[in-house]
Each structure stands twice: as C-alpha cells, then as structure tokens.
Amino acid sequence: MSTVRRLIVIVLFEGVDLLDVTGPPEVFALVQRETEDATGYEVVLAAETMAPVTTSAGVRILPDATFEELAVRAIDTLLVPGSVEVDNERRVHALTDPTVVAWVRKLAERTRRVTSVCVGAHILAAAGLLDGKRATTHWSTAEQLAADHPEVEVDADPIFIREGNVWTGAGISACLDLSLALVADDFGETTALRVARQLVMYLKRPSGQSQFSVPLEPVSATRRVEELRHYVTRNIGEQLTAADLAAHAHVSERQLNRIFKAELGMTPSAYIESARVEMARNQLESTDVTLDRIVSTCGFGTTDTLIRAFRRRLGTTPTEYRLRFRVGPVTGISEAWPRAYEVSEV
C-alpha cells in the first residue's frame, strides 16, 4: 500500500481571507483519522517569502515554504483563496496581486488539480486558468468577475463548480463543501461523509446547492414588482405564465419582461420557476409529502417538469435533494416512492 501523501499547496498573501486558508486544512486533516488508508494529505502554506502574512482578520500566519521552493515539486492540489476590499459605499471589490497571479500561473503547470475558494476565482481568472470555463465565486463579486473576464462563464449560484481539473468554490463556509468534494473525489463519498460528521456539518452539500434562495434576493425598487412577486407566491400552485402576470399588472408581456430584467435580472418565467423550485426545496427539506403532491402544490404540472427545473437550477434531482437535505428522518412515505421516479430522474 502506498504511503505517499497528496501535496496540497494553499496560497498565502497579505490580506487573504482567514477562513479560506484555515477551513480546508481542517477538512483534510480528518481524512487519515476517518479512513484505514495510510495515505492522506500534506498541507503546505506557501507565500512569496517566509515572512508572516497578515490575514483580513488581522491574524498572522507563518508560511511553510516559498512559491519558489514549491515550483520544483509535483503538486496534487493548488488551493487559491481570495481577498477583498470594501469602499466607502460598502461595495465589495475582489483584489488580485500581479505577483501572486504570476506564481499561481507557474505553480499550476506542476499541479494535478487547481482550485479556488471564494474570491480566489479572480486570481485564477487573471492567471488565464478559467478561460472558456464555467466558474463560481462569492455572489458579491460575481458581476466584477464577469466584467473583468468576459472569457469566463460566471455562474454565481452553485456553491462549487468542477470544470475538468479546475474547481471553483463560492463564498465563506462553502470552502468546507468544496474541500469535502475534493475528499470525496480522492477517497470516496463514505470518507467525505465521515469527515462531515466530525466537523458537525449536517450533510455534505452537492455542487448544485445554491448560494442563496429566492426569499433572500434584494427587494425590488418598485411597488409594482413587489406586488407581482407576492402574487406569484399566493398563486404558486396555479399554472402561472408571463401572460398572467402581464394581465395582472395591466402591461404588455414585452414591457413586463423589461421590468423584470431591469429589477430582478431575470424574465418573469424564470422568476416563476425559481419561486416554484424554492417552495419545492422547502417541502423536500421539511416535510414527507410525495413528489406528486409537491408537483401539485408548487404548480409544476408534471413530475418531469419538476425534475428538469431541479436539474437546471440546482444540478441535482428532487430525490437526491431530499435524501441529502431532509431535516430529520424521512418518515410516512412509501418505500417505493424514490424508485418510482428513478428512471425519470436519471
């Protein structure tokens, strides 16, 4: 049995987010304890020099090695955290140091798997490692990432995205989900779930899990759109269409589309679907009702429509979502119901 440990290099620089640096090693350190496999991870904190690095929280961290020392080693996983600044109007802006970007580009050439956590995606993008790829970052800097790097397909919704050997993670605590996904990729789901239990994480979230949900979206600027959003919620079980909303608001469908695009960043139809998915998620997490009942109460019309909406928006199926996120044991449901939808959810 091989005892070679996988080398994980975490990039350090002044102002780096503390949790991005300390969270993943907590996950990796538990792997060897939770498996009989003699292998595991060797985590190395790397910086341009060996001088202490001051994080965004004011905590100082000592590097284990310099970038130059690691440039001659074979790296299993390069993990790039991020850093932000907040202006006087409380707008968040991701920072990229050209020197760090250059070293990340160089180290990536000797790396099997490149990952970023939170706004570290901006560094990967600046290094050209996300060109032509779909990527995520913290929702607060997603627009900046898209504007600065139009060659990157930015998706601010998932908690992490894998594109070949490049993984990008969303904000803050999502670094733990990304780290668990890396563990699952290396050592299997069983080991990852054992680690999750030790971390007192309820469940390991799949990549499709959203960073945020419909009720948490910013309140729109006009009373008319707010009323339409409440109208959607009140009539979610009906076969609502954009035409129905336009008639209710006494505007044309074309004008309604312009209003929704300007204020919510999506079409009326997309908003209706997102609201339905959100309600279905809540029912899957907190109740034992059948999928047929969820289809009816959330207005999906058919089970296939529900499944397609979940795949499109969350990258998973209703059955998988319930099994992962149900709060408490699933009871009162026929044992046949997961199998009844097995074929259509594949």
NUZA-729286 format. One line per field, with one value per residue (C-alpha): residue number from 1; residue in three letters; x, y, z. Coordinates in nm, 3 decimals, decimal comma, padded with zeros to 5 digits, m for minus. Layout:
loza: c(NUM ...)
vexgu: c(ALA ...)
px: c(X ...)
py: c(Y ...)
pz: c(Z ...)
//
This chain:
loza: c(1 2 3 4 5 6 7 8 9 10 11 12 13 14 15 16 17 18 19 20 21 22 23 24 25 26 27 28 29 30 31 32 33 34 35 36 37 38 39 40 41 42 43 44 45 46 47 48 49 50 51 52 53 54 55 56 57 58 59 60 61 62 63 64 65 66 67 68 69 70 71 72 73 74 75 76 77 78 79 80 81 82 83 84 85 86 87 88 89 90 91 92 93 94 95 96 97 98 99 100 101 102 103 104 105 106 107 108 109 110 111 112 113 114 115 116 117 118 119 120 121 122 123 124 125 126 127 128 129 130 131 132 133 134 135 136 137 138 139 140 141 142 143 144 145 146 147 148 149 150 151 152 153 154 155 156 157 158 159 160 161 162 163 164 165 166 167 168 169 170 171 172 173 174 175 176 177 178 179 180 181 182 183 184 185 186 187 188 189 190 191 192 193 194 195 196 197 198 199 200 201 202 203 204 205 206 207 208 209 210 211 212 213 214 215 216 217 218 219 220 221 222 223 224 225 226 227 228 229 230 231 232 233 234 235 236 237 238 239 240 241 242 243 244 245 246 247 248 249 250 251 252 253 254 255 256 257 258 259 260 261 262 263 264 265 266 267 268 269 270 271 272 273 274 275 276 277 278 279 280 281 282 283 284 285 286 287 288 289 290 291 292 293 294 295 296 297 298 299 300 301 302 303 304 305 306 307 308 309 310 311 312 313 314 315 316 317 318 319 320 321 322 323 324 325 326 327 328 329 330 331 332 333 334 335 336 337 338 339 340 341 342 343 344 345 346)
vexgu: c(MET SER THR VAL ARG ARG LEU ILE VAL ILE VAL LEU PHE GLU GLY VAL ASP LEU LEU ASP VAL THR GLY PRO PRO GLU VAL PHE ALA LEU VAL GLN ARG GLU THR GLU ASP ALA THR GLY TYR GLU VAL VAL LEU ALA ALA GLU THR MET ALA PRO VAL THR THR SER ALA GLY VAL ARG ILE LEU PRO ASP ALA THR PHE GLU GLU LEU ALA VAL ARG ALA ILE ASP THR LEU LEU VAL PRO GLY SER VAL GLU VAL ASP ASN GLU ARG ARG VAL HIS ALA LEU THR ASP PRO THR VAL VAL ALA TRP VAL ARG LYS LEU ALA GLU ARG THR ARG ARG VAL THR SER VAL CYS VAL GLY ALA HIS ILE LEU ALA ALA ALA GLY LEU LEU ASP GLY LYS ARG ALA THR THR HIS TRP SER THR ALA GLU GLN LEU ALA ALA ASP HIS PRO GLU VAL GLU VAL ASP ALA ASP PRO ILE PHE ILE ARG GLU GLY ASN VAL TRP THR GLY ALA GLY ILE SER ALA CYS LEU ASP LEU SER LEU ALA LEU VAL ALA ASP ASP PHE GLY GLU THR THR ALA LEU ARG VAL ALA ARG GLN LEU VAL MET TYR LEU LYS ARG PRO SER GLY GLN SER GLN PHE SER VAL PRO LEU GLU PRO VAL SER ALA THR ARG ARG VAL GLU GLU LEU ARG HIS TYR VAL THR ARG ASN ILE GLY GLU GLN LEU THR ALA ALA ASP LEU ALA ALA HIS ALA HIS VAL SER GLU ARG GLN LEU ASN ARG ILE PHE LYS ALA GLU LEU GLY MET THR PRO SER ALA TYR ILE GLU SER ALA ARG VAL GLU MET ALA ARG ASN GLN LEU GLU SER THR ASP VAL THR LEU ASP ARG ILE VAL SER THR CYS GLY PHE GLY THR THR ASP THR LEU ILE ARG ALA PHE ARG ARG ARG LEU GLY THR THR PRO THR GLU TYR ARG LEU ARG PHE ARG VAL GLY PRO VAL THR GLY ILE SER GLU ALA TRP PRO ARG ALA TYR GLU VAL SER GLU VAL)
px: c(00,000 00,133 00,203 00,266 00,058 m00,112 00,053 m00,194 m00,049 m00,252 m00,152 m00,088 m00,061 m00,127 m00,496 m00,602 m00,936 m00,865 m01,139 m01,039 m00,696 m00,786 m01,112 m00,987 m00,696 m00,945 m01,123 m00,806 m00,660 m00,954 m00,917 m00,644 m00,829 m01,151 m01,006 m00,782 m00,591 m00,237 m00,232 m00,381 m00,279 00,028 m00,089 00,169 00,105 00,307 00,389 00,637 00,865 00,882 00,772 00,444 00,133 m00,140 m00,488 m00,803 m00,898 m00,568 m00,441 m00,084 00,008 00,355 00,420 00,570 00,751 00,803 00,649 00,997 01,069 00,746 00,797 01,015 00,773 00,480 00,167 m00,154 m00,388 m00,325 m00,579 m00,613 m00,804 m00,905 m00,907 m01,146 m01,167 m01,484 m01,521 m01,695 m02,027 m01,983 m01,928 m01,710 m01,424 m01,201 m00,826 m00,558 m00,185 00,005 00,293 00,060 m00,118 00,214 00,314 m00,026 00,009 00,356 00,262 m00,049 00,179 00,301 m00,041 m00,288 m00,588 m00,633 m00,898 m01,014 m01,227 m01,446 m01,299 m00,983 m01,154 m01,048 m00,684 m00,739 m00,914 m00,633 m00,388 m00,584 m00,682 m01,058 m01,062 m01,354 m01,468 m01,773 m01,682 m01,831 m01,721 m01,877 m02,204 m02,093 m01,811 m01,969 m02,052 m01,695 m01,557 m01,783 m01,695 m01,318 m01,302 m01,565 m01,390 m01,514 m01,872 m01,961 m02,237 m02,291 m02,549 m02,375 m02,160 m01,888 m01,825 m01,592 m01,462 m01,214 m00,921 m01,028 m01,264 m01,407 m01,594 m01,839 m01,811 m01,712 m01,832 m01,859 m01,482 m01,574 m01,816 m01,554 m01,293 m01,531 m01,598 m01,222 m01,202 m01,491 m01,313 m00,994 m01,119 m01,490 m01,822 m01,813 m01,492 m01,620 m01,940 m01,742 m01,534 m01,851 m01,990 m01,671 m01,700 m02,061 m02,172 m02,526 m02,465 m02,214 m02,390 m02,376 m02,231 m02,575 m02,683 m02,748 m02,555 m02,884 m03,257 m03,547 m03,664 m03,312 m03,295 m03,285 m03,620 m03,707 m03,714 m04,080 m04,400 m04,546 m04,283 m04,308 m04,681 m04,620 m04,376 m04,640 m04,892 m04,664 m04,629 m05,005 m05,080 m04,776 m04,989 m05,168 m05,044 m04,899 m04,746 m04,581 m04,904 m05,094 m04,854 m04,874 m05,254 m05,248 m05,009 m05,203 m04,894 m04,783 m04,568 m04,285 m04,298 m04,322 m04,007 m03,821 m03,936 m03,830 m03,496 m03,421 m03,525 m03,471 m03,223 m03,442 m03,751 m04,096 m04,098 m03,758 m03,873 m04,187 m03,974 m03,723 m04,006 m04,151 m03,814 m03,766 m04,102 m04,031 m03,692 m03,858 m04,109 m03,840 m03,633 m03,909 m04,194 m04,255 m04,505 m04,475 m04,332 m04,679 m04,806 m04,513 m04,580 m04,938 m04,880 m04,589 m04,756 m04,509 m04,780 m04,584 m04,310 m04,085 m04,116 m04,017 m03,714 m03,599 m03,629 m03,420 m03,153 m03,142 m03,127 m02,963 m02,777 m02,948 m03,281 m03,564 m03,498 m03,127 m03,200 m03,440 m03,203 m02,924 m03,111 m03,411 m03,413 m03,477 m03,563 m03,787 m04,098 m04,451 m04,356 m04,395 m04,057 m04,142 m04,153 m03,782 m03,779 m04,097 m03,909 m03,574 m03,600 m03,724 m03,462 m03,165)
py: c(00,000 00,342 00,583 00,883 01,175 01,414 01,755 02,041 02,390 02,680 03,019 03,297 03,673 03,990 04,045 03,690 03,580 03,382 03,118 03,044 02,947 02,765 02,594 02,347 02,212 02,120 01,901 01,747 01,675 01,449 01,221 00,997 00,968 00,864 00,604 00,300 00,416 00,512 00,795 01,135 01,491 01,702 02,062 02,333 02,706 02,894 03,263 03,475 03,494 03,324 03,642 03,625 03,702 03,917 03,797 04,005 03,924 04,061 03,715 03,648 03,318 03,172 03,016 02,667 02,730 02,986 02,975 02,933 02,626 02,460 02,543 02,231 01,991 01,796 01,940 01,742 02,033 02,407 02,592 02,966 03,177 03,538 03,886 04,182 04,548 04,741 05,101 05,390 05,285 04,930 04,783 04,472 04,450 04,145 04,208 04,045 04,090 04,056 03,880 03,622 03,578 03,507 03,248 03,078 03,051 02,898 02,655 02,543 02,398 02,141 02,078 01,795 01,991 02,367 02,507 02,844 02,932 03,239 03,533 03,335 03,271 03,624 03,519 03,205 03,414 03,670 03,382 03,264 02,937 02,992 03,091 02,920 02,761 02,792 02,917 03,048 03,290 03,474 03,624 03,976 03,981 03,775 04,080 04,205 03,866 03,862 04,222 04,181 03,843 03,806 03,489 03,318 03,189 03,313 03,133 03,287 03,033 02,697 02,653 02,498 02,407 02,149 02,201 01,924 01,967 02,319 02,363 02,695 02,747 03,008 03,226 03,182 02,846 02,695 02,634 02,339 02,199 02,230 02,062 01,777 01,736 01,709 01,443 01,253 01,272 01,130 00,886 00,830 00,956 00,742 00,903 01,251 01,194 01,066 01,383 01,593 01,430 01,504 01,868 01,870 01,964 01,834 01,695 01,743 01,969 01,880 02,131 02,232 02,367 02,737 03,013 03,188 03,142 03,338 03,499 03,631 03,821 04,201 04,371 04,528 04,902 04,939 04,855 04,706 04,431 04,361 04,312 04,078 03,875 03,839 03,748 03,467 03,337 03,347 03,163 02,938 02,624 02,760 02,736 03,085 03,229 03,554 03,644 03,603 03,839 04,092 04,088 04,126 04,426 04,575 04,590 04,411 04,097 04,285 04,563 04,309 04,138 04,470 04,545 04,205 04,215 04,562 04,500 04,127 04,038 03,763 03,707 03,665 03,298 03,240 03,407 03,190 02,877 02,991 03,058 02,712 02,545 02,735 02,620 02,263 02,274 02,384 02,099 01,843 01,962 01,989 01,752 01,395 01,476 01,285 01,428 01,417 01,640 01,880 01,897 01,995 02,248 02,417 02,436 02,232 02,046 01,723 01,537 01,564 01,944 01,942 01,722 01,932 02,251 02,099 01,981 02,319 02,530 02,304 02,043 01,760 01,576 01,615 01,267 01,329 01,670 01,524 01,243 01,495 01,784 01,641 01,784 01,475 01,123 01,074 00,900 00,835 00,781 00,460 00,294 00,275 00,649 00,705 00,413 00,530 00,830 00,662 00,627 00,980 01,137 00,973)
pz: c(00,000 m00,096 00,186 m00,036 00,079 m00,162 m00,157 m00,116 m00,151 m00,011 m00,146 00,108 00,055 00,254 00,333 00,244 00,392 00,708 00,678 00,319 00,450 00,773 00,676 00,412 00,624 00,897 00,642 00,500 00,846 00,935 00,632 00,769 01,101 00,931 00,693 00,724 00,418 00,519 00,269 00,325 00,261 00,322 00,351 00,286 00,324 00,063 00,017 m00,175 00,130 00,470 00,649 00,847 00,642 00,796 00,703 00,656 01,016 01,147 01,240 01,129 00,963 00,906 00,563 00,543 00,215 m00,056 m00,402 m00,548 m00,334 m00,447 m00,814 m00,849 m00,676 m00,818 m00,658 m00,624 m00,545 m00,562 m00,348 m00,407 m00,153 m00,209 m00,067 m00,090 m00,008 00,081 m00,036 00,139 m00,012 00,128 m00,217 m00,219 m00,468 m00,518 m00,516 m00,730 m00,676 m01,008 m00,834 m00,679 m01,013 m01,185 m00,923 m00,938 m01,316 m01,277 m00,998 m01,188 m01,456 m01,200 m01,043 m01,099 m00,972 m00,936 m00,701 m00,574 m00,274 m00,252 m00,448 m00,522 m00,855 m00,957 m00,922 m01,130 m01,395 m01,400 m01,447 m01,750 m01,583 m01,620 m01,988 m02,162 m01,838 m01,618 m01,271 m00,949 m00,680 m00,389 m00,509 m00,409 m00,667 m00,944 m01,154 m01,120 m01,229 m01,534 m01,626 m01,576 m01,751 m02,026 m02,141 m01,821 m01,790 m01,442 m01,252 m00,908 m00,792 m00,717 m00,408 m00,623 m00,986 m01,137 m01,489 m01,566 m01,328 m01,223 m00,928 m00,809 m00,483 m00,362 m00,056 00,308 00,451 00,102 00,129 00,354 00,096 m00,177 00,043 00,120 m00,251 m00,312 m00,039 m00,200 m00,535 m00,382 m00,119 m00,188 m00,057 00,257 00,381 00,296 00,493 00,792 00,784 00,754 01,069 01,261 01,155 01,275 00,926 00,885 00,538 00,259 00,010 m00,361 m00,604 m00,730 m00,393 m00,431 m00,251 m00,190 m00,237 m00,378 m00,049 00,012 m00,317 m00,289 m00,261 m00,594 m00,642 m00,736 m00,555 m00,874 m00,899 m00,527 m00,565 m00,860 m00,652 m00,380 m00,648 m00,766 m00,410 m00,348 m00,673 m00,696 m00,731 m01,035 m01,393 m01,388 m01,703 m01,801 m01,977 m01,648 m01,471 m01,753 m01,736 m01,359 m01,387 m01,680 m01,902 m02,218 m02,192 m02,363 m02,104 m01,822 m01,948 m01,950 m01,593 m01,455 m01,637 m01,503 m01,143 m01,080 m01,353 m01,497 m01,706 m01,546 m01,649 m01,492 m01,171 m01,156 m01,198 m00,934 m00,689 m00,755 m00,707 m00,381 m00,246 m00,358 m00,184 00,139 00,120 00,042 00,337 00,596 00,502 00,394 00,119 m00,207 m00,527 m00,682 m00,402 m00,444 m00,818 m00,743 m00,464 m00,642 m00,982 m01,185 m01,372 m01,416 m01,232 m01,536 m01,526 m01,156 m01,226 m01,520 m01,314 m01,034 m01,276 m01,447 m01,130 m00,871 m01,072 m00,885 m00,867 m00,614 m00,476 m00,425 m00,276 m00,018 00,077 00,137 00,296 00,478 00,831 01,040 00,922 00,621 00,750 00,639 00,273 00,085 00,035 m00,334 m00,396 m00,460 m00,704 m00,871 m01,010 m01,055 m01,431 m01,499 m01,271 m01,442)
//
